[in-house]
Amino acid sequence: MTRNPPPIDLSEPPAIEVRGAHKHYGALHAVDGIDLRIARGEIFGLIGHNGAGKSTLFKMILGLTPATSGEIRVGGATVQGRDFRAARRHLGYLPENVVLYDNLNGLETLRFFARLKGAPLTQCPALLERVGLAHAGNRAVREYSKGMRQRLGFAQALLGEPQVLLLDEPTNGLDPQAIRDFYATLRALQAGGVTIVITSHILAELQERVDRLAILAAGKLQALGSVQALREQAHMPLTIHLTLAAADRPAALGLLSAVPGITAAETPEGLHVDCPRGSKMAVLGALAPLGTALQDLQIQEPSLEDVYFDLRKG
């Protein structure tokens, strides 16, 4: 089941606000007029092809890359203003490619980043435990697998108990159990009021785990909303799978012929029906006379990947 997003109260100050943001590198418009409000305590997805502007936007929010024009506020502080230095202490960032010092061990690595952030060194052992690396805290990072390095990078992002987390491809290299544990940690952080912005090329992974998401293409905001809202915006058909005995399929096809706008085809198990979103109840009503001859029925929504490619075409 798709996650129900929390109500977004636009009257409340957002955790992140982007107004007319542009970033130009000569003729290249890496970010091209983006407006975005991300609510406090929201898990927000940012998706797009390579070069869409996701990483550039992250760096602009962090204050690492100045905007060519426009304004970005984090926690109410303008990124290029004098108040941002204090606000930045409440940010956590995990870059797509984590760079670590191979000669340090895991605990030493966290202590190094803690000193840079001004975070208490006492947080480090607990964070190693939280990301499942307590057993490897005294091992040199050069001995870490890719997944272990990624978890250590996530631990450094959590130093200082940030109120806003920016996570760029955070599950890269993680195994399925580690991915599940990672998202469980995000849900716990969200319950504590932390705002989380996450990018991923694995759209199926985000589909059930974000409250809202934005689709970027060529530096522009292509679409914005919950997964369900984007499905409705794309006007993509639902797929209904019917399990029927071969002898009952002609009757089912006859009943479905009365519903306009649908297509139906036989499958080894029964029928495959493509149905406009607004015709779902009409299809179910038309099938009612079949009674127990209809052995099973499954309604399949378009995946986030399907929606993404459809909206990009538009």
Secondary structure as GFF3:
##gff-version 3
##sequence-region A 1 314
A	DSSP	beta_strand	16	25	.	.	.	ID=ss1
A	DSSP	beta_strand	28	38	.	.	.	ID=ss2
A	DSSP	beta_strand	43	48	.	.	.	ID=ss3
A	DSSP	alpha_helix	54	62	.	.	.	ID=ss4
A	DSSP	beta_strand	69	74	.	.	.	ID=ss5
A	DSSP	beta_strand	77	78	.	.	.	ID=ss6
A	DSSP	alpha_helix	84	88	.	.	.	ID=ss7
A	DSSP	beta_strand	91	94	.	.	.	ID=ss8
A	DSSP	alpha_helix	106	117	.	.	.	ID=ss9
A	DSSP	alpha_helix	123	130	.	.	.	ID=ss10
A	DSSP	three_ten_helix	134	136	.	.	.	ID=ss11
A	DSSP	three_ten_helix	141	143	.	.	.	ID=ss12
A	DSSP	alpha_helix	146	157	.	.	.	ID=ss13
A	DSSP	beta_strand	164	168	.	.	.	ID=ss14
A	DSSP	alpha_helix	176	191	.	.	.	ID=ss15
A	DSSP	beta_strand	195	199	.	.	.	ID=ss16
A	DSSP	alpha_helix	203	207	.	.	.	ID=ss17
A	DSSP	beta_strand	212	217	.	.	.	ID=ss18
A	DSSP	beta_strand	220	225	.	.	.	ID=ss19
A	DSSP	alpha_helix	227	234	.	.	.	ID=ss20
A	DSSP	beta_strand	238	243	.	.	.	ID=ss21
A	DSSP	three_ten_helix	246	248	.	.	.	ID=ss22
A	DSSP	alpha_helix	249	256	.	.	.	ID=ss23
A	DSSP	beta_strand	263	266	.	.	.	ID=ss24
A	DSSP	beta_strand	270	275	.	.	.	ID=ss25
A	DSSP	three_ten_helix	277	279	.	.	.	ID=ss26
A	DSSP	alpha_helix	280	287	.	.	.	ID=ss27
A	DSSP	three_ten_helix	288	293	.	.	.	ID=ss28
A	DSSP	beta_strand	296	300	.	.	.	ID=ss29
A	DSSP	alpha_helix	304	313	.	.	.	ID=ss30
###
